Amino acid sequence: MLMLPKVLMHEQVDDTLRLFRQTLASDAAQAGNVSALTLDGSALERFDSSALAVVLACRRMAHARGRSFLTQSLPPKLLSLATLYGIDTLLSVDGA
């Protein structure tokens, strides 16, 4: 599982994606592929539309590794933004 940080603005995107790539590479090397990659947004408090770019990049990374992709606990405002942009169906929101 990947955890979104508390703050995810344009300035944090590169570092966040770098950390996620490293984590996924490490997980694959240690335990093989798990069927689903879950992205948890429960810590996310302050964000801009760049957070959606990170979510979509994680989705691409999961699919590139042959894994399904789920999100959970995304803030309602981020989900509303995704709906506004017409990408809400790509988020695979888990009810957990």
C-alpha positions as CSV (number, residue, x, y, z in Angstrom):
1,M,0.0,0.0,0.0
2,L,1.2,3.5,-0.8
3,M,0.2,6.4,1.4
4,L,-0.3,9.9,0.1
5,P,1.5,12.6,2.2
6,K,-0.3,15.2,4.3
7,V,0.6,17.9,1.8
8,L,0.6,17.2,-1.9
9,M,1.0,20.3,-4.0
10,H,2.9,20.9,-7.2
11,E,6.2,21.2,-5.3
12,Q,5.9,17.7,-3.8
13,V,5.0,15.8,-6.9
14,D,8.5,14.8,-8.0
15,D,9.6,13.7,-4.6
16,T,6.3,11.8,-3.9
17,L,6.5,9.9,-7.3
18,R,10.2,9.1,-6.8
19,L,9.4,7.6,-3.4
20,F,6.5,5.6,-4.8
21,R,8.6,4.2,-7.6
22,Q,11.3,3.2,-5.2
23,T,8.8,1.5,-2.9
24,L,7.2,-0.4,-5.8
25,A,10.6,-1.5,-7.1
26,S,11.5,-2.7,-3.6
27,D,8.2,-4.5,-3.0
28,A,8.5,-6.3,-6.4
29,A,12.1,-7.4,-5.6
30,Q,11.2,-8.7,-2.1
31,A,7.8,-10.2,-2.4
32,G,6.9,-10.5,-6.1
33,N,3.8,-8.9,-7.5
34,V,0.8,-8.6,-5.3
35,S,-2.5,-8.5,-7.3
36,A,-3.6,-5.0,-6.4
37,L,-1.9,-1.8,-5.5
38,T,-3.8,0.4,-3.1
39,L,-3.2,4.1,-2.7
40,D,-4.4,5.5,0.6
41,G,-5.3,9.1,0.9
42,S,-6.3,9.2,4.6
43,A,-3.4,11.5,5.6
44,L,-4.0,14.0,2.7
45,E,-5.1,17.3,4.1
46,R,-3.7,20.0,1.8
47,F,-3.5,19.5,-2.0
48,D,-4.0,21.0,-5.4
49,S,-4.9,19.3,-8.7
50,S,-1.4,17.9,-8.8
51,A,-2.6,15.3,-6.4
52,L,-4.7,13.9,-9.2
53,A,-1.7,13.6,-11.4
54,V,0.0,11.6,-8.7
55,V,-3.0,9.3,-8.3
56,L,-3.1,8.7,-12.1
57,A,0.7,8.1,-12.2
58,C,0.3,5.5,-9.5
59,R,-2.4,3.9,-11.6
60,R,-0.1,3.8,-14.6
61,M,2.7,2.3,-12.5
62,A,0.4,-0.4,-11.1
63,H,-0.9,-1.4,-14.6
64,A,2.7,-1.4,-16.0
65,R,3.5,-4.0,-13.4
66,G,0.4,-6.1,-14.2
67,R,-1.4,-5.1,-11.0
68,S,-4.9,-3.7,-10.5
69,F,-5.2,-0.3,-8.8
70,L,-7.5,0.8,-6.0
71,T,-7.7,4.0,-4.0
72,Q,-9.1,4.4,-0.5
73,S,-9.9,7.2,1.9
74,L,-9.4,9.9,-0.6
75,P,-10.7,13.3,0.6
76,P,-14.1,14.2,-0.7
77,K,-12.7,17.4,-2.2
78,L,-10.2,15.4,-4.2
79,L,-13.0,13.1,-5.4
80,S,-15.1,16.1,-6.4
81,L,-12.1,17.5,-8.3
82,A,-11.7,14.2,-10.1
83,T,-15.4,14.3,-11.0
84,L,-15.1,17.8,-12.3
85,Y,-12.2,16.8,-14.5
86,G,-14.1,13.6,-15.7
87,I,-11.5,11.2,-14.3
88,D,-13.4,9.8,-11.3
89,T,-14.0,6.5,-13.0
90,L,-10.2,6.0,-13.3
91,L,-9.8,6.1,-9.5
92,S,-11.2,2.6,-8.6
93,V,-12.4,3.8,-5.2
94,D,-12.5,1.1,-2.5
95,G,-15.2,1.6,0.1
96,A,-12.9,0.8,2.9
